[in-house]
Amino acid sequence: MSILFRTATPADADAAVPLIYSSGPAAFDFVFTVPGKLSALQFLRRAFLHGRGELGYRNHIVATLDQRVVAVGAAWCGDSTLAFALAAAQQILGGYGAVAGPGVIARGLRVESIIQPPAKDCWYIAHLGVLPERRGRGLGNALIASLLEQGRARRLPKATLDVAVGNPRAQALYERLGFVVAAERVSTLRNAQATVANHRRMELPLAPRPLSR
């Protein structure tokens, strides 16, 4: 059976949210895990089901095999940054309340000094997750290719993504697809929940596909 790509729906939460979490567990735990309130996974599920913003289901695509979700990813243009920030603030305050919520927002802004929001003319790819038993079979390549086509359709000049320095396998995959390292940002972020690694920003020119003859 062939892999099919489609926009995520609320019904995908059980399968998609753990894969989203797997794309950056340390950063998610650093920001969103608040003992006595919510774990990162619990918050990600709430945000996914909310629908709006960076973490909402509307911002994700899933890959399915025999109707089973086997991979997930997201991509957006940098001009969505303000709208995403407003949605995130609403989701955070709704989930953690007026006492703990501001601390979550502050930690999120600190992480953005390492994993920076994209420029307005960039197509940013993130939240890439593949089921462990499906890795190494070209699914990650196909998922990224599908997301890149969305950026080309919008006629954006380049795509960007971030990768943790401790994830050479992912970086090698992105390099095979043509991404190159443009910058590395040093992280000193750590708390009782997690340590955020240094991250590398990678870029790829998005030349339009030539017209077939």
Backbone bond lengths (Angstrom), bond angles and torsions (degrees), N, CA, C in turn:
res aa  C-N    CA-C-N  psi(-1)  N-CA   C-N-CA  omega(-1)  CA-C   N-CA-C  phi
1 M - - - 1.458 - - 1.526 109.68 -
2 S 1.340 117.30 145.02 1.450 121.53 -177.82 1.526 110.79 -87.18
3 I 1.329 114.22 155.53 1.457 121.09 175.74 1.527 108.70 -77.80
4 L 1.326 116.37 134.33 1.458 122.13 177.90 1.523 108.60 -115.99
5 F 1.336 116.60 139.73 1.456 122.21 177.21 1.521 108.81 -110.54
6 R 1.320 115.83 138.38 1.463 120.87 177.75 1.523 109.61 -153.78
7 T 1.325 116.16 164.73 1.451 121.17 175.04 1.524 109.52 -66.55
8 A 1.319 116.28 139.33 1.459 120.37 179.31 1.528 110.98 -67.33
9 T 1.319 115.15 158.48 1.463 122.95 176.99 1.531 108.23 -131.95
10 P 1.332 118.38 165.87 1.466 119.65 176.71 1.527 113.18 -56.28
11 A 1.327 116.99 -30.99 1.462 120.34 -179.22 1.524 112.95 -65.71
12 D 1.343 117.73 -13.97 1.461 121.59 -179.48 1.528 112.91 -86.35
13 A 1.323 118.54 -1.35 1.461 120.89 -170.60 1.524 113.11 -55.85
14 D 1.329 117.87 -46.11 1.467 119.99 -175.81 1.522 111.77 -58.74
15 A 1.330 117.30 -38.32 1.458 121.16 -178.32 1.517 112.33 -87.23
16 A 1.330 117.62 -39.35 1.463 121.17 -171.24 1.519 113.54 -79.31
17 V 1.331 117.67 -38.82 1.470 119.81 -173.54 1.532 112.22 -62.05
18 P 1.340 121.11 -45.10 1.470 118.90 176.33 1.527 112.88 -60.70
19 L 1.333 117.89 -32.09 1.462 120.20 177.99 1.527 110.71 -71.20
20 I 1.331 117.18 -39.60 1.464 120.16 174.78 1.527 109.78 -59.94
21 Y 1.312 116.92 -45.94 1.468 121.57 178.65 1.528 111.09 -58.71
22 S 1.321 117.32 -39.14 1.470 121.35 -177.83 1.520 112.49 -65.94
23 S 1.334 117.51 -16.96 1.463 120.49 -179.27 1.525 112.32 -74.43
24 G 1.338 117.92 -18.19 1.462 120.36 -179.73 1.500 111.82 -168.21
25 P 1.338 118.52 58.88 1.466 120.36 -172.72 1.523 114.02 -59.59
26 A 1.325 118.29 -37.32 1.463 119.33 -177.92 1.521 111.37 -65.18
27 A 1.333 116.43 -46.88 1.469 119.78 179.59 1.522 110.66 -64.30
28 F 1.326 117.35 -42.69 1.466 120.20 179.14 1.526 110.79 -62.97
29 D 1.342 117.61 -43.52 1.462 119.96 -179.84 1.528 110.68 -66.15
30 F 1.326 117.15 -40.85 1.462 120.89 -179.93 1.526 110.43 -57.70
31 V 1.322 116.89 -42.81 1.460 120.80 -175.74 1.520 112.06 -83.29
32 F 1.312 117.85 -48.31 1.458 121.02 -161.28 1.529 116.07 -104.24
33 T 1.325 119.31 -15.94 1.459 118.83 -179.72 1.525 109.66 -80.61
34 V 1.314 116.45 117.14 1.458 123.05 177.50 1.526 106.69 -128.24
35 P 1.335 117.44 103.34 1.471 119.57 -178.99 1.524 111.13 -54.29
36 G 1.315 114.47 135.79 1.452 120.09 -177.85 1.510 114.09 86.73
37 K 1.349 116.17 -9.62 1.468 120.85 177.74 1.530 109.77 -117.82
38 L 1.324 115.84 -84.16 1.459 121.12 -177.96 1.520 109.61 -140.22
39 S 1.325 116.07 148.31 1.457 120.80 166.17 1.522 108.37 -84.15
40 A 1.326 116.35 166.55 1.457 119.78 177.14 1.529 110.82 -59.01
41 L 1.327 116.68 -43.07 1.471 119.72 -179.95 1.526 111.35 -61.77
42 Q 1.308 116.95 -40.63 1.465 120.18 179.73 1.529 110.80 -64.73
43 F 1.337 116.28 -42.18 1.456 118.08 178.78 1.521 110.84 -66.99
44 L 1.328 117.48 -43.41 1.460 119.85 179.80 1.525 111.10 -58.41
45 R 1.295 117.23 -38.42 1.462 119.82 177.98 1.528 110.97 -64.38
46 R 1.340 116.97 -44.53 1.462 120.36 178.32 1.529 110.73 -59.78
47 A 1.341 115.78 -45.08 1.460 119.55 -178.06 1.523 111.06 -67.42
48 F 1.319 117.26 -40.09 1.467 121.50 178.48 1.525 110.13 -59.72
49 L 1.316 116.85 -46.93 1.461 121.19 -178.26 1.528 111.72 -70.10
50 H 1.325 116.90 -27.98 1.467 120.01 176.46 1.519 110.69 -60.36
51 G 1.311 116.58 -34.39 1.460 120.73 172.65 1.501 115.37 97.35
52 R 1.324 117.58 -39.98 1.450 120.82 -174.35 1.525 111.18 -88.55
53 G 1.347 115.11 162.66 1.455 120.31 171.52 1.516 113.76 83.47
54 E 1.334 113.46 -176.16 1.457 121.30 -176.98 1.521 112.60 -58.52
55 L 1.322 117.21 -37.82 1.463 121.53 -174.32 1.520 113.97 -96.10
56 G 1.326 117.39 -2.71 1.454 120.65 -177.83 1.518 113.41 -73.51
57 Y 1.305 116.25 156.40 1.472 119.90 -177.75 1.513 111.98 -62.09
58 R 1.337 117.65 -29.30 1.463 119.58 -178.92 1.526 112.51 -65.56
59 N 1.325 116.45 -19.59 1.462 120.98 -178.14 1.523 112.37 -92.67
60 H 1.320 118.48 4.38 1.454 121.83 -174.44 1.527 112.30 -121.32
61 I 1.327 114.51 152.69 1.453 120.39 166.27 1.528 108.00 -116.19
62 V 1.305 115.43 153.36 1.463 120.52 175.56 1.520 108.70 -122.45
63 A 1.332 114.19 150.06 1.459 121.49 170.69 1.514 107.67 -103.15
64 T 1.318 116.31 132.25 1.463 120.25 -178.45 1.517 110.71 -121.43
65 L 1.311 115.07 146.02 1.453 123.47 174.85 1.514 107.02 -131.67
66 D 1.308 117.75 119.44 1.469 122.04 -174.29 1.524 110.54 52.65
67 Q 1.336 115.56 41.61 1.469 124.43 178.09 1.534 113.41 68.51
68 R 1.311 117.57 9.39 1.466 121.95 177.18 1.526 108.81 -101.42
69 V 1.326 117.28 133.14 1.461 120.93 177.77 1.525 108.97 -72.76
70 V 1.340 115.75 122.36 1.469 120.26 -178.21 1.525 112.20 -117.82
71 A 1.331 117.70 -9.28 1.460 120.70 178.69 1.521 108.69 -160.50
72 V 1.334 115.06 158.54 1.456 120.83 178.96 1.522 108.51 -146.85
73 G 1.312 115.97 152.54 1.456 120.80 175.85 1.513 109.84 -162.26
74 A 1.313 115.16 167.73 1.462 121.22 -179.92 1.516 109.17 -140.40
75 A 1.317 115.79 154.33 1.458 121.29 174.41 1.516 108.09 -154.18
76 W 1.337 115.30 144.02 1.460 119.78 179.92 1.511 110.05 -155.96
77 C 1.313 115.41 162.53 1.453 122.06 178.41 1.527 109.31 -87.34
78 G 1.334 116.16 148.72 1.448 120.40 -179.44 1.508 114.80 -60.94
79 D 1.323 117.44 -18.17 1.465 118.90 179.27 1.527 112.55 -74.01
80 S 1.343 117.17 -1.70 1.465 121.45 176.56 1.528 112.55 -89.83
81 T 1.329 118.24 -0.98 1.461 121.19 -170.90 1.522 112.73 -56.79
82 L 1.324 117.75 -47.34 1.466 120.26 -177.26 1.526 110.93 -64.87
83 A 1.327 117.12 -46.77 1.463 120.03 -179.85 1.528 110.78 -61.56
84 F 1.333 116.73 -39.02 1.463 120.55 179.27 1.527 110.76 -66.91
85 A 1.338 117.05 -38.58 1.465 119.96 179.35 1.520 111.13 -63.96
86 L 1.321 116.79 -40.54 1.465 120.36 178.95 1.529 110.90 -65.90
87 A 1.330 116.49 -41.82 1.466 119.67 178.22 1.526 110.50 -64.33
88 A 1.333 117.02 -41.77 1.461 120.29 179.93 1.525 111.24 -63.04
89 A 1.330 116.96 -42.22 1.462 120.02 179.26 1.528 110.66 -61.16
90 Q 1.330 116.50 -42.11 1.463 120.30 178.53 1.532 110.69 -63.67
91 Q 1.330 116.90 -43.54 1.462 120.38 -179.36 1.521 111.45 -66.30
92 I 1.325 116.86 -40.66 1.461 120.81 -178.00 1.525 110.86 -68.25
93 L 1.316 117.39 -48.58 1.463 119.49 -179.62 1.518 111.29 -65.18
94 G 1.342 116.46 -33.86 1.455 119.63 176.98 1.515 112.73 -69.22
95 G 1.336 116.78 -31.67 1.454 120.10 -177.54 1.512 114.29 -87.91
96 Y 1.352 116.78 -36.32 1.459 120.38 -172.90 1.523 113.36 -108.07
97 G 1.326 116.99 -14.71 1.453 119.59 179.54 1.518 112.55 86.63
98 A 1.331 114.90 175.08 1.462 121.50 -173.82 1.521 112.98 -74.11
99 V 1.326 118.41 -17.24 1.465 120.63 -179.06 1.526 111.05 -87.33
100 A 1.339 117.34 -54.57 1.465 121.30 -177.52 1.525 112.51 -83.60
101 G 1.331 117.21 -26.22 1.455 120.76 -175.02 1.518 115.00 -56.45
102 P 1.344 119.44 -47.39 1.472 119.06 -179.94 1.527 113.55 -58.57
103 G 1.320 118.09 -33.32 1.457 120.69 177.02 1.518 111.71 -66.28
104 V 1.337 116.85 -38.78 1.464 121.01 176.50 1.522 109.78 -63.49
105 I 1.320 117.18 -44.92 1.464 120.91 178.47 1.525 110.55 -60.51
106 A 1.329 117.08 -43.12 1.466 120.43 -179.92 1.525 111.36 -62.33
107 R 1.336 117.29 -41.25 1.468 119.63 178.37 1.519 110.81 -66.89
108 G 1.324 117.15 -36.09 1.457 119.94 176.53 1.521 111.61 -61.60
109 L 1.326 116.93 -41.41 1.460 120.41 178.41 1.524 111.05 -66.28
110 R 1.319 117.39 -34.36 1.465 119.92 177.04 1.527 110.89 -65.85
111 V 1.323 116.65 -40.85 1.462 119.44 177.49 1.525 110.54 -64.45
112 E 1.331 117.17 -32.34 1.463 119.59 179.05 1.522 112.70 -66.81
113 S 1.332 118.24 -13.62 1.457 119.51 172.67 1.527 111.29 -74.98
114 I 1.333 117.05 -19.37 1.465 122.64 178.04 1.528 110.66 -101.36
115 I 1.310 116.59 -45.83 1.470 122.73 178.10 1.521 105.65 -110.04
116 Q 1.316 115.97 85.99 1.454 121.02 -168.08 1.532 112.05 -78.17
117 P 1.335 117.47 147.51 1.467 119.87 173.71 1.526 110.23 -58.45
118 P 1.317 117.50 148.19 1.467 120.19 -177.99 1.526 112.17 -74.71
119 A 1.319 115.19 158.22 1.459 120.78 173.22 1.524 109.31 -65.11
120 K 1.328 115.48 160.64 1.464 120.21 -173.69 1.525 113.21 -62.76
121 D 1.333 117.67 -27.29 1.461 119.40 -177.46 1.527 112.44 -99.03
122 C 1.336 117.62 15.22 1.466 121.33 -178.43 1.525 111.10 -104.58
123 W 1.312 114.72 147.23 1.462 122.71 172.60 1.517 107.04 -99.86
124 Y 1.322 116.85 110.59 1.456 121.80 -171.35 1.522 110.28 -100.57
125 I 1.333 116.62 130.81 1.462 123.17 -177.90 1.525 109.33 -111.26
126 A 1.325 116.70 133.63 1.462 119.95 -175.74 1.524 110.41 -157.73
127 H 1.344 114.57 176.42 1.469 123.08 174.04 1.527 111.65 59.39
128 L 1.323 116.82 36.15 1.461 121.05 -178.83 1.518 109.90 -80.46
129 G 1.322 116.02 120.54 1.455 120.90 179.04 1.514 111.17 -140.73
130 V 1.329 116.40 135.47 1.468 122.94 179.26 1.521 107.85 -128.53
131 L 1.327 117.07 137.61 1.459 120.42 176.37 1.528 110.30 -53.42
132 P 1.326 118.74 135.85 1.466 120.70 -177.23 1.522 113.84 -51.74
133 E 1.329 117.27 -40.60 1.470 119.06 -177.44 1.524 113.64 -73.89
134 R 1.351 116.93 -9.37 1.465 120.47 178.93 1.527 112.20 -104.98
135 R 1.329 118.16 0.83 1.458 120.86 -178.75 1.532 110.72 -74.03
136 G 1.319 115.54 153.48 1.456 120.98 178.71 1.512 114.19 78.21
137 R 1.332 117.09 14.56 1.466 120.51 -178.57 1.530 112.08 -119.56
138 G 1.309 116.90 16.27 1.462 120.18 177.94 1.509 115.01 87.96
139 L 1.338 117.21 1.13 1.459 119.83 -176.97 1.531 110.88 -68.82
140 G 1.342 116.50 -39.65 1.456 119.37 178.09 1.518 111.73 -61.00
141 N 1.348 116.39 -41.87 1.466 120.22 176.74 1.517 111.04 -59.38
142 A 1.331 116.51 -45.98 1.456 120.42 -177.49 1.521 111.27 -65.63
143 L 1.340 116.74 -38.76 1.459 120.99 178.94 1.525 110.59 -62.85
144 I 1.334 116.59 -48.22 1.465 119.73 -179.91 1.523 110.58 -64.87
145 A 1.330 117.41 -40.44 1.463 120.15 178.39 1.520 111.34 -59.13
146 S 1.329 116.95 -40.73 1.461 120.50 178.32 1.523 110.92 -63.19
147 L 1.339 117.11 -41.81 1.458 121.14 179.26 1.533 111.22 -68.49
148 L 1.332 117.12 -37.05 1.460 120.07 178.36 1.527 111.65 -64.90
149 E 1.313 116.62 -36.01 1.463 119.63 178.77 1.526 110.95 -62.38
150 Q 1.323 117.24 -34.38 1.464 120.09 176.36 1.523 110.48 -62.53
151 G 1.334 116.87 -41.20 1.454 120.15 178.12 1.519 112.34 -65.95
152 R 1.327 116.78 -40.37 1.467 119.53 177.91 1.527 110.71 -64.36
153 A 1.329 116.08 -37.37 1.465 119.31 179.45 1.526 110.99 -62.61
154 R 1.330 116.89 -27.84 1.459 120.97 178.38 1.526 111.85 -89.65
155 R 1.342 116.17 1.50 1.463 123.11 175.78 1.527 111.71 59.41
156 L 1.328 115.86 40.15 1.456 120.87 176.70 1.527 109.60 -87.08
157 P 1.329 117.57 147.75 1.471 119.86 -172.08 1.516 115.21 -75.45
158 K 1.333 118.95 -27.89 1.465 118.66 -178.73 1.519 110.95 -154.22
159 A 1.337 113.71 158.35 1.460 122.03 173.84 1.519 108.42 -110.49
160 T 1.320 115.94 148.27 1.462 121.19 177.59 1.523 109.31 -135.18
161 L 1.328 115.12 158.80 1.457 122.50 173.67 1.517 108.16 -157.11
162 D 1.317 116.75 168.68 1.457 122.52 177.49 1.519 109.53 -122.32
163 V 1.322 115.45 145.12 1.461 120.57 178.36 1.522 108.62 -137.83
164 A 1.325 116.52 138.13 1.455 121.44 176.86 1.528 109.69 -69.60
165 V 1.337 116.56 142.74 1.467 119.54 -178.04 1.522 111.08 -64.59
166 G 1.318 117.33 -21.70 1.452 120.43 178.70 1.518 114.32 -86.34
167 N 1.332 116.92 14.53 1.463 121.23 -179.01 1.527 109.57 -124.80
168 P 1.351 118.00 64.96 1.466 120.09 -177.09 1.518 113.76 -63.16
169 R 1.324 117.54 -27.55 1.469 119.28 179.76 1.519 110.41 -64.70
170 A 1.343 116.49 -43.53 1.458 119.22 178.08 1.528 110.32 -65.98
171 Q 1.333 117.43 -42.75 1.461 119.23 179.78 1.522 110.86 -60.61
172 A 1.322 117.41 -40.52 1.464 120.60 178.68 1.530 110.87 -61.80
173 L 1.338 117.12 -39.67 1.457 120.76 176.93 1.520 110.41 -60.79
174 Y 1.334 116.95 -47.10 1.458 120.21 -178.29 1.531 110.81 -64.81
175 E 1.320 116.97 -36.73 1.469 120.22 178.57 1.525 110.87 -65.88
176 R 1.323 117.47 -38.05 1.469 119.82 177.02 1.526 111.32 -62.74
177 L 1.326 116.86 -28.27 1.456 121.30 178.82 1.527 112.58 -85.49
178 G 1.333 117.18 -1.97 1.454 121.06 175.93 1.515 115.82 105.72
179 F 1.332 118.09 -2.11 1.456 120.29 178.03 1.532 109.74 -71.59
180 V 1.321 116.01 145.32 1.460 121.35 175.52 1.524 108.68 -127.16
181 V 1.330 116.44 151.31 1.462 121.54 179.39 1.524 109.05 -72.61
182 A 1.334 115.81 126.26 1.460 121.75 179.18 1.519 112.24 -105.07
183 A 1.340 117.72 -25.99 1.459 120.99 -178.60 1.517 108.77 -163.80
184 E 1.331 115.85 155.47 1.459 121.96 171.94 1.519 108.53 -128.34
185 R 1.316 116.52 132.57 1.455 121.37 -178.31 1.529 109.05 -115.83
186 V 1.323 114.13 130.11 1.458 121.83 -176.44 1.526 109.38 -85.78
187 S 1.318 115.93 130.60 1.464 121.76 -178.81 1.520 110.89 -106.49
188 T 1.316 115.65 135.88 1.470 122.15 169.52 1.526 110.13 -117.13
189 L 1.348 115.98 17.77 1.458 120.76 -173.77 1.526 111.11 -83.29
190 R 1.303 115.48 123.84 1.463 120.66 175.50 1.521 108.51 -158.16
191 N 1.299 115.50 148.73 1.456 121.69 172.12 1.519 108.06 -147.56
192 A 1.318 117.34 -167.88 1.459 119.93 -177.39 1.521 112.55 -66.21
193 Q 1.326 116.95 -16.53 1.464 120.33 -175.53 1.527 112.68 -94.02
194 A 1.329 118.21 -35.63 1.463 119.89 -172.63 1.516 111.13 -168.49
195 T 1.335 114.81 163.53 1.464 123.60 172.00 1.521 108.01 -117.32
196 V 1.319 116.25 125.29 1.466 121.27 -179.26 1.524 108.57 -87.58
197 A 1.316 116.99 125.06 1.461 122.40 -176.99 1.525 111.52 -76.03
198 N 1.339 115.63 164.53 1.460 120.06 166.29 1.525 108.45 -59.22
199 H 1.334 115.77 148.06 1.467 120.30 179.67 1.522 110.89 -128.32
200 R 1.315 115.33 149.49 1.456 122.78 176.34 1.519 109.66 -111.10
201 R 1.312 115.87 130.69 1.469 121.43 172.92 1.526 108.16 -88.53
202 M 1.324 115.99 127.72 1.463 121.83 -179.74 1.518 109.43 -117.79
203 E 1.349 115.68 148.54 1.455 120.92 -174.71 1.524 110.59 -133.02
204 L 1.325 114.89 153.80 1.461 122.70 177.71 1.517 109.04 -145.12
205 P 1.351 119.03 123.34 1.474 119.27 173.86 1.521 110.23 -62.26
206 L 1.324 115.89 139.90 1.460 120.98 -178.92 1.519 110.36 -106.33
207 A 1.321 116.76 71.79 1.464 119.72 176.40 1.512 109.26 -68.67
208 P 1.329 118.67 138.01 1.468 120.40 177.28 1.520 111.39 -60.81
209 R 1.315 116.32 145.78 1.460 120.11 174.44 1.526 110.29 -65.38
210 P 1.346 117.89 135.66 1.469 118.85 177.73 1.513 111.25 -64.16
211 L 1.328 116.55 146.89 1.453 121.12 178.15 1.517 110.04 -68.88
212 S 1.334 116.71 136.28 1.456 120.55 178.12 1.513 110.10 -73.57
213 R 1.303 116.03 147.77 1.474 119.83 179.77 1.530 110.38 -102.41
